[in-house]
Amino acid sequence: MTSPDEPMDELDTAVLAGVRDMWTAVDPMPSALVDQIKFAVELENVDLEVMRLTELSEPALARGDEQSRLITFDSESLTIMVSIRQNQDGTIRVDGWLTPAGCHPIELRTERTDGTQMATVSDEDGRFVLDTVQPGFAQLVVRPDGTTRTVTTPAISL
């Protein structure tokens, strides 16, 4: 009988290699995973509050064949609800609402390597729209008015 405190031997190494090979064949790592992780953590600000995904509604038919997703993010200082739907040209429209309401600068970070970002400011009721967004992974970055803190959503697929 062997002890778990004993160093690994050739049999242990062979068994672990077999387990790795099995998982590689059955459930391979997505090719874009490393890039998606880098994108998610690549923010330049140190004072950053990352929101939690608190609600994700299933796609619902709105008008005709239009489908939209409703997603809510929550943090200690801010709540964001967004409706995401596809435009006829294949781009995405993001309608959002912030609580507490106010005119807050909002940036949409995308995984696109050409540096393309979209920015807007919510109105006094906390409402904002980002239209003709290219599909892919994205994050909303909010700089609440009157604070130095930056709040960001986790990366989501648009």
C-alpha positions in Angstrom: 0.0 0.0 0.0 1.3 3.4 -0.9 0.9 6.7 0.9 -0.3 9.9 -0.7 2.8 11.6 0.8 5.1 9.5 -1.4 6.6 11.2 -4.5 5.1 10.5 -7.9 6.5 7.6 -9.8 6.3 6.6 -13.5 3.0 4.8 -13.0 1.5 8.0 -11.4 2.8 10.0 -14.4 1.4 7.6 -16.9 -2.1 7.5 -15.2 -2.2 11.3 -15.1 -1.2 11.5 -18.8 -4.0 9.1 -19.6 -6.5 11.2 -17.8 -5.3 14.4 -19.5 -5.5 12.6 -22.9 -9.0 11.4 -22.2 -10.2 14.9 -21.3 -8.5 16.4 -24.2 -10.3 14.0 -26.5 -13.7 14.2 -24.8 -13.8 17.9 -23.8 -11.0 19.9 -25.4 -10.2 23.4 -24.2 -12.0 25.9 -26.5 -9.5 27.5 -28.9 -10.4 31.0 -27.9 -10.4 30.5 -24.1 -7.0 32.0 -23.5 -7.8 35.1 -25.5 -11.2 35.4 -23.8 -9.5 35.3 -20.3 -6.9 37.9 -21.3 -9.7 40.1 -22.6 -11.7 39.8 -19.4 -8.9 40.8 -17.1 -7.2 43.4 -19.4 -8.4 46.6 -17.7 -6.0 49.4 -16.9 -7.7 50.7 -13.8 -6.7 49.5 -10.4 -9.8 50.7 -8.5 -12.2 48.4 -10.2 -15.4 46.8 -9.0 -16.5 43.7 -11.0 -20.2 43.2 -11.1 -22.0 39.9 -10.7 -24.4 38.4 -13.2 -27.6 38.2 -11.2 -30.2 37.3 -13.8 -30.2 36.0 -17.3 -33.6 35.7 -19.0 -34.1 33.3 -21.9 -34.6 34.7 -25.4 -38.1 35.9 -25.8 -40.0 36.8 -28.9 -40.7 40.5 -28.9 -42.1 41.7 -32.2 -42.5 39.1 -35.0 -39.4 37.0 -35.2 -37.3 39.4 -33.1 -35.5 37.8 -30.1 -33.9 39.6 -27.2 -32.0 38.6 -24.1 -32.4 40.4 -20.8 -29.3 40.4 -18.5 -29.0 42.0 -15.1 -25.6 42.7 -13.4 -25.3 43.8 -9.8 -22.5 45.3 -7.5 -22.4 47.1 -4.3 -22.6 50.5 -6.0 -24.5 49.9 -9.3 -27.0 47.7 -11.1 -27.2 47.4 -14.8 -30.0 45.8 -16.8 -29.4 45.3 -20.5 -31.6 44.1 -23.3 -29.6 42.6 -26.2 -31.1 41.9 -29.6 -29.8 41.4 -33.1 -30.3 44.0 -35.8 -31.4 43.0 -39.3 -27.8 43.7 -40.6 -26.3 41.2 -38.1 -25.0 43.8 -35.6 -26.3 43.9 -32.1 -28.3 46.6 -30.2 -27.8 47.0 -26.5 -30.4 48.9 -24.5 -29.4 49.5 -20.9 -30.6 51.0 -17.6 -28.4 52.0 -14.7 -29.4 52.3 -11.0 -28.8 54.6 -9.4 -29.8 56.7 -12.3 -27.7 59.6 -13.6 -25.4 60.7 -16.4 -22.6 58.1 -16.2 -19.9 57.5 -18.9 -20.2 54.0 -20.4 -17.7 52.2 -22.5 -18.3 48.9 -24.4 -15.0 47.0 -24.6 -14.9 44.3 -27.3 -12.5 41.5 -28.0 -11.7 43.0 -31.4 -8.0 43.5 -31.8 -8.3 46.7 -33.9 -9.1 48.7 -30.7 -12.6 49.5 -31.7 -14.6 50.5 -28.7 -18.0 52.3 -28.3 -18.8 54.9 -25.7 -21.8 56.8 -24.6 -23.3 58.5 -21.6 -26.5 57.4 -19.8 -29.3 60.0 -19.6 -30.5 61.4 -16.3 -32.8 58.4 -15.9 -29.9 56.0 -16.3 -30.9 54.9 -19.8 -28.4 54.3 -22.6 -28.2 52.7 -26.1 -25.3 51.2 -28.0 -26.3 50.3 -31.6 -24.6 48.5 -34.4 -22.3 46.6 -32.1 -20.3 43.8 -33.7 -21.1 40.3 -32.3 -18.5 38.8 -30.0 -17.3 39.0 -26.4 -17.8 42.4 -24.7 -17.8 44.1 -21.3 -19.6 47.2 -20.2 -17.3 49.6 -18.2 -19.1 52.3 -16.2 -17.5 55.3 -14.5 -20.3 56.4 -12.1 -20.5 60.2 -12.0 -19.0 61.8 -8.9 -16.8 58.8 -8.0 -13.3 57.6 -8.9 -14.3 54.0 -9.0 -14.8 52.1 -12.2 -17.4 49.3 -12.4 -17.3 46.6 -15.0 -19.5 43.6 -16.0 -18.0 40.2 -16.7 -17.4 39.5 -20.3 -20.5 38.4 -22.1 -21.2 37.0 -25.6 -23.2 39.4 -27.8 
